[in-house]
């Protein structure tokens, strides 16, 4: 027997910046030149967000001399499938995008995941730029490199880790969100407060009215602090081999709710419900301390009972879950 070893020692720096600021999207042509120069850009968005932001971005990039093309797919979690991934990839191949191209994901969590998976697999991987347009996308799905699609066996079971070159989070885009969409994103912020920062959790309870009124300083603080928390966790455990699993609080139950409802329940809504039920189950499993928001009593929020002052255990997200669409 002959053994020939292939000595591959991976040395990579996948670090990237998350830019947060109002008015960043109109500056995207300049941002791309600095963070992700490419011969061509495939802008991937869904049918709703494309009309709001994708078409304008295409015009801006084309006017700046970039070769760009807008590719869309029908909006909705139920379209986060292998068929959608294949259709987008085939469109890029038909348009002759080469390895010197880049993908720009413009949209919410579904777009982040699908477009990221296209970027991870197209010609064995091309650069990715995330431009999240929902609160959930800004503080969660655009960060950390998780990409993928849903399959009949479950949610996100096919995918890849593919870190973006840059994330461009413009809070001005949140102005177009409905109260339900805002609440869905806020559920992830509540999760961040529970697992990492009691003061932030208290801020969300105290200022939820200002957040739902889309008061700029309040929204910007939500985006900034949640991004800081998730970025810190991801930096310590990129591939979810340990600590990053804490970001899945509420998701085990939440994913089951999404699947059984055939994705009629939004991801953030499902996570909000999941946090309540997982919090209630934690004491019996002797895991209460994992979910305590910085030392809150295990007889309050962590158990899914009323917290201080009789507040709803899931915080503002659950209270506004049934706001009119």
N, C-alpha and C positions, 0 to 999 in steps of 0.2 A: 504494500500500500504506500502511496505517495501522498503526503499532506502538504499542500501549499497554502500558506496563510495569507490573507489579504489584510494588511495592517492599516486599518482605518480608525483613526482617533479623531472623533468629531470635535472640531473647534469652531464654534459659531457665536456670533453676537447678534441676536435677534431683537435687541433693544429697539424701542421706537418711542416717539413722542405722541402724546395725546394733547392736541391743541383745543383749548376751551375759550370761547369768546364770541361775543355778538358781532355779526357781520363778517364772519370768516368765510362763509361759502362764496360770496362774490369775489373773494381773493384766491379762490382755489387754483387758478391758473398759475399764480406766483408760488403758491404752496407746493404744487406738483413739481415745478421746476427745481425747488430746493430739496424736497423729500423723496420724490419718485419720478425722476425723468424717464421718459419712455418714448418709443417711436410712434406708438398709437395707444389709445385708451378705449377700452370697452366699458361703457357706463351701463351698469345693470341695475334695474329698478323694477318695481311692480307697477301694475296698470294705474294705480291711484297716485302714488308718489311721483311717477314719471310726469304726470300732468302738472303737479305742483312745483317740482324742482328739477326733474331730470331733463326735460326739454329745454329749460332755460340754461342749465349747465352745459348741455350740448352746444347751444348757440354761443355761449361765452367761450368755450374751449375752441370751437371752430373759428371764431372771430380772432382768437389769439394765435392762430396758426397751427393748432394741434390737429392731428388726425384723430377723430373720435367718432364713435357710433353708439347710439342708444339701443340697448336690448331690454325688452320688457317681458314680464310674464304675469298672468292673472293674480291679483292680490288675494291673500288668505293663506293661513297655515296649511290648509288642505292641499295647496299647490306646492308645498315644500317637499317635492318628490324627486325620484330618480328621473322621471320623464321630463320634469322642468330642467333639472341639471343637464340632461342629455340635449334637450332642445337648445339651451343657451350655448352649450359647448359646440354644437353643430353649427349654430349661427356664426360663432367666432371663427370656426374653421372655414366656413363658406366665404367669410369676409377677409380671409387670408391674414388673420392676426398671427404674428410670429412670436418667437421667444423674447423679443425685445418690446413686447407690449406690456400693459398693466391693466388690471381690472379696478374700476371704481364702483364700490357698492353704495348706492344712494337709497336709503329707506330704513325701515324698521328692522326688527329682529329676524323676520323671515328672509328679507333681502340680505342682511348681514351674513346669515348662515349659508344660503344658497350661492350667492355671489362669491363668498369666501371659498366654498367647496369647488366652484368652477375654477377660481384662481389657483387653488391647491393642486388641481389635477390637470389643468389645461397644459399640454406639452410638458407634463411632469412638474408643473409649478411656475407661475409667473407672479410678479409683485402685485400686492393688493393695497388699496386705499379705502378706508372705511369712512363714509360720510353718513352717520346716523341721523335720522330725522324724527325719531320718537324718544321719549324719556327713557323707556326701557332699553332701547338700542344704545343711547348715549352712555348709560351708566352700567350696562351689563353686556349685551351680546356683541358689541363692537370691540370689546376689550378681552384679550386673553387668547385669541387665536383659534377658538373652537369653531369649526365649520361643519356643515353636514346637512343631511336630509332625513325625513321620516320615511319609514317603511311599514308595511302591515304588521310586522312583529313588534314595532315600538317606535318611539320618538328618538331622533338623532342617533340611530344605530349604525348609520353609514356616514363617515365623515373623516376629517383629518385635522390635525393641528397645523394652522398656517397663520403665522403672525403678520399683521399688516405693516406696511412701511410707515404709516402715519394714520392717526384717527383725527378727524376734524369735527369737533362737536360745537355746533353753533346754536346756543339756546334760543335765538330768535325763531328758529324753525318750530319750536314747541308751541308757538302761537296758533298753529293750525290744528292742534290736537283737541279732540272732544274730551269732556270730563272723564268719560269711561277710559279712554286711552291713557289719559294722564294718571288716573288711579291705578291702571295696570302697571305702569312704569314705577309708580310710587311704592308698589308692593316690594319691588327689588330694593328700593332705598330703605324701607322698613327692615328688610332682611339684613342689610349692611349694618344698620344701627343695632340690631339684636345681636349679631355675631361679633361686632367689633368696637362699637362706640356708643356708650350710654348717653353721652351729651348730644350726639347727633340724633339718637332715637327720641330724646326729649324735645329737641328742636322740631322734629317732624310732627310730634304730637301738638306742640305749641303753635306752630306756624302753618298747619295744614290749610287753613282758610286762605292765607296769602299765597300758598302754592297753587291752590285750585283757582285762585283769581289771576294766576299767571303773573304774579308780581315778580319783576325781573330779578331783583337781588335774592329773593327766596329761591327761585328756580336755579339761579346760578350757583347758590350755595349747595343745593341738592346735587347738582351735576358734579361740582368740584369735589365734594366730600365723598360721594359714592365712588367716583373714579379713583380717588386716592386709596380708598379701602380695597377695591378690587385689584388695582394695580399692585398694591403691596402683597396681596395674597398670591397673585399670579407670578410675581417676581420670585417668590420663595418656592413655588411648586408649579412650574409651567404645565407639566403633563398630567396633573392630578394624580400623583402617586401618594399623596398624604394630605397636607394641610388644605389644599385647594378644595377638597371635598366639603369643607365647611360652607362653601358657596352654594352647595346643593340643598341647604336647609329649605324645607317646604316643597322641594322639587320631586321627591319620591311620590308623595301623594298627589302633588300638582300634575305631574305627567300622566298619572292614571286618570285623573279627572279630565284632562284634555283628550286623551285617547277615547275614553268611554263616551264623551260628549261629541265625538267626531269633530273636535276643535271648534265647537260653537262657543265654548268658554275660552276667553282669552288667556294667554300664558300667565300674565301678571295676576289675573283674577284667580286662576287655579293655584298659583304659588301662595297667594294670600290665604286661601282656604287650607292649603297644605301646611303652612306654618302654624295655623291654629291647631290642627289635628296632631301634627308632629309634636308641638309644644305640650299638648295634653298627654301624649303618650310618653314623653320624656321621663317624668318622675318614676313611672313604673319600670322603666328600663334603666334607671339609675344613670341617666345621661343629662339630667337637668342642667348641670353646670355648663355643659357645652353650649347651651342656647341662651343662658342668662345674658341680658344686655348690660354688661359691665357691673354685675352685682345686684341686680334687681331681685326681689324676693321670689323664691321658687313657688310661693303661694299666690303670686300675682300673674304677670304677663306670661311667664314661661309655661304656665299650666293651662293657658287658654281661658283663664277666668278673668274677671274684671281687674284691671291694674289700678294704680293710684288714682284716686279721684273718680273711680267708677268708669274709667275709659275703656273703650272697646279693646280687647286683647290684640287684635291685628292692626290696631292703629288706624290712621286716616284712610289707608287703602281699602280696608274692609268696609268702613263706614260709607264710602262712596261707590261701592262696587255696583250698585244698581242705579246709578245716576242715568238720566236719559241719554241715549246715544245721540 
